[in-house]
Amino acid sequence: MAASTSIRIDQTLYEQARSEAQAEHRTIAGQIEYWAKVGRAALDNPDLPVSFIAESLASMAEPREDATPFVPRSRLP
């Protein structure tokens, strides 16, 4: 289990995280960690849309055995 640290955050941000966490089936801490990962990746890749970054992070978290193989359009029937 990862170590944890307590931090203070704005109450409004906490409430937003709670709402999003419930909708996304995450813990509040998990939601804030997710936002931090997306934000960090967005800062590191300013040329990419945030939606692409979020979808890419979700894809990378998916177990490999559940992944759908990529099939180029040129090979589709």
Distance bins in CASP14 RR format, pairs under 12 A and 6 or more apart:
PFRMAT RR
TARGET T0000
AUTHOR 0000-0000-0000
RMODE 2
METHOD distances of the structure
MODEL  1
2 29 0 0 0 0 0 1 0 0 0 0 0
2 30 0 0 0 0 0 1 0 0 0 0 0
2 33 0 0 0 0 1 0 0 0 0 0 0
4 27 0 0 0 0 0 1 0 0 0 0 0
4 29 1 0 0 1 0 0 0 0 0 0 0
4 30 0 0 0 0 0 1 0 0 0 0 0
4 32 0 0 0 0 0 1 0 0 0 0 0
4 33 0 0 0 0 0 1 0 0 0 0 0
5 29 0 0 0 0 0 1 0 0 0 0 0
5 32 0 0 0 0 0 1 0 0 0 0 0
5 33 0 0 0 0 0 1 0 0 0 0 0
6 29 0 0 0 0 0 1 0 0 0 0 0
7 13 0 0 0 0 0 1 0 0 0 0 0
7 14 0 0 0 0 0 1 0 0 0 0 0
7 29 0 0 0 0 1 0 0 0 0 0 0
7 32 0 0 0 0 1 0 0 0 0 0 0
7 33 0 0 0 0 0 1 0 0 0 0 0
7 36 0 0 0 0 0 1 0 0 0 0 0
8 14 0 0 0 0 1 0 0 0 0 0 0
9 15 0 0 0 0 0 1 0 0 0 0 0
9 16 0 0 0 0 0 1 0 0 0 0 0
9 17 0 0 0 0 1 0 0 0 0 0 0
9 18 0 0 0 0 0 1 0 0 0 0 0
9 28 0 0 0 0 1 0 0 0 0 0 0
9 29 0 0 0 0 0 1 0 0 0 0 0
9 31 0 0 0 0 0 1 0 0 0 0 0
9 32 1 0 0 1 0 0 0 0 0 0 0
9 35 0 0 0 0 0 1 0 0 0 0 0
9 36 0 0 0 0 0 1 0 0 0 0 0
10 16 0 0 0 0 1 0 0 0 0 0 0
10 17 0 0 0 0 0 1 0 0 0 0 0
10 32 0 0 0 0 0 1 0 0 0 0 0
11 17 0 0 0 0 0 1 0 0 0 0 0
11 18 0 0 0 0 0 1 0 0 0 0 0
12 18 0 0 0 0 0 1 0 0 0 0 0
12 19 0 0 0 0 0 1 0 0 0 0 0
13 19 0 0 0 0 0 1 0 0 0 0 0
13 20 0 0 0 0 0 1 0 0 0 0 0
13 21 0 0 0 0 0 1 0 0 0 0 0
13 28 0 0 0 0 0 1 0 0 0 0 0
13 31 0 0 0 0 0 1 0 0 0 0 0
13 32 0 0 0 0 1 0 0 0 0 0 0
13 35 0 0 0 0 1 0 0 0 0 0 0
13 36 0 0 0 0 0 1 0 0 0 0 0
14 20 0 0 0 0 0 1 0 0 0 0 0
14 21 0 0 0 0 0 1 0 0 0 0 0
14 28 1 0 0 1 0 0 0 0 0 0 0
14 29 0 0 0 0 0 1 0 0 0 0 0
14 31 0 0 0 0 1 0 0 0 0 0 0
14 32 0 0 0 0 1 0 0 0 0 0 0
15 21 0 0 0 0 0 1 0 0 0 0 0
15 22 0 0 0 0 0 1 0 0 0 0 0
15 28 0 0 0 0 1 0 0 0 0 0 0
15 31 0 0 0 0 0 1 0 0 0 0 0
16 22 0 0 0 0 0 1 0 0 0 0 0
16 23 0 0 0 0 0 1 0 0 0 0 0
16 28 0 0 0 0 1 0 0 0 0 0 0
16 31 0 0 0 0 1 0 0 0 0 0 0
16 32 0 0 0 0 1 0 0 0 0 0 0
16 35 0 0 0 0 1 0 0 0 0 0 0
17 23 0 0 0 0 0 1 0 0 0 0 0
17 24 0 0 0 0 0 1 0 0 0 0 0
17 26 0 0 0 0 1 0 0 0 0 0 0
17 27 0 0 0 0 1 0 0 0 0 0 0
17 28 1 0 1 0 0 0 0 0 0 0 0
17 29 0 0 0 0 1 0 0 0 0 0 0
17 30 0 0 0 0 1 0 0 0 0 0 0
17 31 1 0 1 0 0 0 0 0 0 0 0
17 32 1 0 1 0 0 0 0 0 0 0 0
17 33 0 0 0 0 1 0 0 0 0 0 0
17 34 0 0 0 0 1 0 0 0 0 0 0
17 35 1 0 0 1 0 0 0 0 0 0 0
17 36 0 0 0 0 0 1 0 0 0 0 0
18 24 0 0 0 0 0 1 0 0 0 0 0
18 26 0 0 0 0 0 1 0 0 0 0 0
18 27 0 0 0 0 1 0 0 0 0 0 0
18 28 1 0 1 0 0 0 0 0 0 0 0
18 29 0 0 0 0 0 1 0 0 0 0 0
18 30 0 0 0 0 0 1 0 0 0 0 0
18 31 1 0 0 1 0 0 0 0 0 0 0
18 32 0 0 0 0 1 0 0 0 0 0 0
19 26 0 0 0 0 0 1 0 0 0 0 0
19 28 0 0 0 0 1 0 0 0 0 0 0
19 31 0 0 0 0 1 0 0 0 0 0 0
20 26 1 0 0 1 0 0 0 0 0 0 0
20 27 0 0 0 0 0 1 0 0 0 0 0
20 28 0 0 0 0 1 0 0 0 0 0 0
20 30 0 0 0 0 1 0 0 0 0 0 0
20 31 1 0 1 0 0 0 0 0 0 0 0
20 32 0 0 0 0 1 0 0 0 0 0 0
20 34 0 0 0 0 1 0 0 0 0 0 0
20 35 0 0 0 0 1 0 0 0 0 0 0
20 38 0 0 0 0 0 1 0 0 0 0 0
21 27 1 0 0 1 0 0 0 0 0 0 0
21 28 1 0 1 0 0 0 0 0 0 0 0
21 29 0 0 0 0 1 0 0 0 0 0 0
21 30 1 0 0 1 0 0 0 0 0 0 0
21 31 1 1 0 0 0 0 0 0 0 0 0
21 32 0 0 0 0 1 0 0 0 0 0 0
21 33 0 0 0 0 0 1 0 0 0 0 0
21 34 0 0 0 0 1 0 0 0 0 0 0
21 35 0 0 0 0 0 1 0 0 0 0 0
22 28 0 0 0 0 1 0 0 0 0 0 0
22 30 0 0 0 0 0 1 0 0 0 0 0
22 31 0 0 0 0 1 0 0 0 0 0 0
23 31 0 0 0 0 1 0 0 0 0 0 0
24 30 0 0 0 0 1 0 0 0 0 0 0
24 31 1 0 0 1 0 0 0 0 0 0 0
24 32 0 0 0 0 0 1 0 0 0 0 0
24 33 0 0 0 0 0 1 0 0 0 0 0
24 34 1 0 0 1 0 0 0 0 0 0 0
24 35 0 0 0 0 0 1 0 0 0 0 0
24 54 0 0 0 0 0 1 0 0 0 0 0
24 58 0 0 0 0 0 1 0 0 0 0 0
25 31 0 0 0 0 1 0 0 0 0 0 0
25 34 0 0 0 0 0 1 0 0 0 0 0
26 32 0 0 0 0 1 0 0 0 0 0 0
26 33 0 0 0 0 1 0 0 0 0 0 0
26 34 1 0 0 1 0 0 0 0 0 0 0
26 35 0 0 0 0 0 1 0 0 0 0 0
26 37 0 0 0 0 0 1 0 0 0 0 0
26 58 0 0 0 0 0 1 0 0 0 0 0
26 61 0 0 0 0 0 1 0 0 0 0 0
27 33 0 0 0 0 1 0 0 0 0 0 0
27 34 0 0 0 0 0 1 0 0 0 0 0
28 34 0 0 0 0 0 1 0 0 0 0 0
28 35 0 0 0 0 0 1 0 0 0 0 0
29 35 0 0 0 0 0 1 0 0 0 0 0
29 36 0 0 0 0 0 1 0 0 0 0 0
30 36 0 0 0 0 1 0 0 0 0 0 0
30 37 0 0 0 0 1 0 0 0 0 0 0
30 38 0 0 0 0 0 1 0 0 0 0 0
31 37 0 0 0 0 0 1 0 0 0 0 0
31 38 0 0 0 0 0 1 0 0 0 0 0
32 38 0 0 0 0 0 1 0 0 0 0 0
32 39 0 0 0 0 0 1 0 0 0 0 0
33 39 0 0 0 0 0 1 0 0 0 0 0
33 40 0 0 0 0 0 1 0 0 0 0 0
33 57 0 0 0 0 0 1 0 0 0 0 0
33 61 0 0 0 0 0 1 0 0 0 0 0
34 40 0 0 0 0 0 1 0 0 0 0 0
34 41 0 0 0 0 0 1 0 0 0 0 0
34 53 0 0 0 0 0 1 0 0 0 0 0
34 54 0 0 0 0 1 0 0 0 0 0 0
34 57 1 0 0 1 0 0 0 0 0 0 0
34 58 0 0 0 0 1 0 0 0 0 0 0
34 61 0 0 0 0 1 0 0 0 0 0 0
35 41 0 0 0 0 0 1 0 0 0 0 0
35 42 0 0 0 0 0 1 0 0 0 0 0
35 50 0 0 0 0 0 1 0 0 0 0 0
35 53 0 0 0 0 0 1 0 0 0 0 0
35 54 0 0 0 0 1 0 0 0 0 0 0
35 57 0 0 0 0 0 1 0 0 0 0 0
36 42 0 0 0 0 0 1 0 0 0 0 0
36 43 0 0 0 0 0 1 0 0 0 0 0
36 57 0 0 0 0 0 1 0 0 0 0 0
37 43 0 0 0 0 0 1 0 0 0 0 0
37 44 0 0 0 0 0 1 0 0 0 0 0
37 50 0 0 0 0 0 1 0 0 0 0 0
37 53 0 0 0 0 1 0 0 0 0 0 0
37 54 0 0 0 0 1 0 0 0 0 0 0
37 56 0 0 0 0 0 1 0 0 0 0 0
37 57 1 0 1 0 0 0 0 0 0 0 0
37 58 0 0 0 0 0 1 0 0 0 0 0
37 60 0 0 0 0 0 1 0 0 0 0 0
37 61 0 0 0 0 1 0 0 0 0 0 0
38 44 0 0 0 0 0 1 0 0 0 0 0
38 45 0 0 0 0 0 1 0 0 0 0 0
38 48 0 0 0 0 0 1 0 0 0 0 0
38 49 0 0 0 0 0 1 0 0 0 0 0
38 50 1 0 0 1 0 0 0 0 0 0 0
38 51 0 0 0 0 1 0 0 0 0 0 0
38 52 0 0 0 0 0 1 0 0 0 0 0
38 53 1 0 1 0 0 0 0 0 0 0 0
38 54 1 0 1 0 0 0 0 0 0 0 0
38 55 0 0 0 0 0 1 0 0 0 0 0
38 56 0 0 0 0 1 0 0 0 0 0 0
38 57 1 0 0 1 0 0 0 0 0 0 0
38 58 0 0 0 0 1 0 0 0 0 0 0
38 61 0 0 0 0 0 1 0 0 0 0 0
39 45 0 0 0 0 1 0 0 0 0 0 0
39 46 0 0 0 0 0 1 0 0 0 0 0
39 48 0 0 0 0 0 1 0 0 0 0 0
39 50 1 0 0 1 0 0 0 0 0 0 0
39 53 1 0 0 1 0 0 0 0 0 0 0
39 54 0 0 0 0 1 0 0 0 0 0 0
39 57 0 0 0 0 1 0 0 0 0 0 0
40 46 0 0 0 0 0 1 0 0 0 0 0
40 50 0 0 0 0 0 1 0 0 0 0 0
40 53 0 0 0 0 1 0 0 0 0 0 0
40 57 0 0 0 0 0 1 0 0 0 0 0
41 47 0 0 0 0 0 1 0 0 0 0 0
41 48 0 0 0 0 1 0 0 0 0 0 0
41 49 0 0 0 0 0 1 0 0 0 0 0
41 50 0 0 0 0 1 0 0 0 0 0 0
41 51 0 0 0 0 0 1 0 0 0 0 0
41 52 0 0 0 0 1 0 0 0 0 0 0
41 53 1 0 1 0 0 0 0 0 0 0 0
41 54 0 0 0 0 1 0 0 0 0 0 0
41 55 0 0 0 0 0 1 0 0 0 0 0
41 56 1 0 0 1 0 0 0 0 0 0 0
41 57 1 0 0 1 0 0 0 0 0 0 0
41 58 0 0 0 0 0 1 0 0 0 0 0
41 60 0 0 0 0 0 1 0 0 0 0 0
42 48 1 0 0 1 0 0 0 0 0 0 0
42 49 0 0 0 0 1 0 0 0 0 0 0
42 50 1 0 1 0 0 0 0 0 0 0 0
42 51 0 0 0 0 0 1 0 0 0 0 0
42 52 0 0 0 0 1 0 0 0 0 0 0
42 53 1 0 1 0 0 0 0 0 0 0 0
42 54 0 0 0 0 1 0 0 0 0 0 0
42 56 0 0 0 0 0 1 0 0 0 0 0
42 57 0 0 0 0 0 1 0 0 0 0 0
43 50 0 0 0 0 0 1 0 0 0 0 0
43 53 0 0 0 0 0 1 0 0 0 0 0
44 53 0 0 0 0 1 0 0 0 0 0 0
44 57 0 0 0 0 0 1 0 0 0 0 0
45 52 0 0 0 0 1 0 0 0 0 0 0
45 53 1 0 0 1 0 0 0 0 0 0 0
45 54 0 0 0 0 0 1 0 0 0 0 0
45 56 0 0 0 0 1 0 0 0 0 0 0
45 57 0 0 0 0 0 1 0 0 0 0 0
46 53 0 0 0 0 0 1 0 0 0 0 0
47 53 0 0 0 0 0 1 0 0 0 0 0
48 54 0 0 0 0 0 1 0 0 0 0 0
48 55 0 0 0 0 0 1 0 0 0 0 0
48 56 0 0 0 0 1 0 0 0 0 0 0
48 57 0 0 0 0 0 1 0 0 0 0 0
49 55 0 0 0 0 1 0 0 0 0 0 0
49 56 0 0 0 0 0 1 0 0 0 0 0
50 56 0 0 0 0 0 1 0 0 0 0 0
50 57 0 0 0 0 0 1 0 0 0 0 0
51 57 0 0 0 0 0 1 0 0 0 0 0
51 58 0 0 0 0 0 1 0 0 0 0 0
52 58 0 0 0 0 0 1 0 0 0 0 0
52 59 0 0 0 0 0 1 0 0 0 0 0
53 59 0 0 0 0 0 1 0 0 0 0 0
53 60 0 0 0 0 0 1 0 0 0 0 0
54 60 0 0 0 0 0 1 0 0 0 0 0
54 61 0 0 0 0 0 1 0 0 0 0 0
55 61 0 0 0 0 0 1 0 0 0 0 0
55 62 0 0 0 0 0 1 0 0 0 0 0
56 62 0 0 0 0 0 1 0 0 0 0 0
58 66 0 0 0 0 0 1 0 0 0 0 0
58 67 0 0 0 0 0 1 0 0 0 0 0
59 66 0 0 0 0 0 1 0 0 0 0 0
59 67 1 0 0 1 0 0 0 0 0 0 0
59 68 0 0 0 0 1 0 0 0 0 0 0
59 70 0 0 0 0 0 1 0 0 0 0 0
60 67 0 0 0 0 1 0 0 0 0 0 0
61 67 0 0 0 0 0 1 0 0 0 0 0
62 68 0 0 0 0 1 0 0 0 0 0 0
69 75 0 0 0 0 0 1 0 0 0 0 0
70 76 0 0 0 0 0 1 0 0 0 0 0
71 77 0 0 0 0 0 1 0 0 0 0 0
END
